[in-house]
Amino acid sequence: DGGITQSPKYLFRKEGQNVTLSCEQNLNHDAMYWYRQDPGQGLRLIYYSQIVNDFQKGDIAEGYSVSREKKESFPLTVTSAQKNPTAFYLCASNAIAGAKNIQYFGAGTRLSVL
Amino acid sequence: QQQVKQSPQSLIVQKGGISIINCAYENTAFDYFPWYQQFPGKGPALLIAIRPDVSEKKEGRFTISFNKSAKQFSLHIMDSQPGDSATYFCAARSSSNTGKLIFGQGTTLQVKP
């Protein structure tokens, strides 16, 4: 099956702990994105990457970090500096070439603080 | 300039009725306007999309109306069904080179049987 796989589905973070959310895609897409979703606030962009070994901050990058060592993988680390990490995190990807650039989303990871 | 404003925040419609969700934008450089549908606990999925050189696009019960001069676009769901109950997001593409999207705040639709 082609698509975007996010894991785990649920994640709990303790005080002062860093946690990493996984995002893998087998769509051969160039660009990948991380969004945070809070009730009533839509989708806010955390980081995005258009090519391996390169990424840019989105609107709410503070307290998060990413890497893009492989085209198919774009993990997100929620660091202890993120004081309000409880949210639904969504990973997305799209092909850069072509007119449509349709973004496809994973099923999300729900992060809660213990 | 980079914002997309969506309204209403929530909407309740009777089965068989018409659901209408509106979005407005400022940046005239936006070149692609998709709508996404999201069910609870799931990721958003592309529902329908339109380009600014088209005034209307219809796919089944879903229609996008686009007013370029007013910089507004809307989603109409005809004959709304309980299965349409979901959160809907409008979006605008800021660059065809990257596919980066700017999302509206979302509308939670409830269709009552």
Interface residues (C-beta under 8 A of the other chain):
Chain A: I4 Q6 A31 Y33 Y35 G40 Q41 G42 L43 L45 Y48 Q50 L90 A92 N94 A95 I96 A99 K100 N101 I102 Q103 Y104 F105 G106 A107 G108 R110
Chain B: Q6 Q9 Y32 P34 Y36 G41 K42 G43 P44 A45 L46 A49 F89 R93 S96 N97 T98 G99 K100 L101 F103 G104 Q105 G106
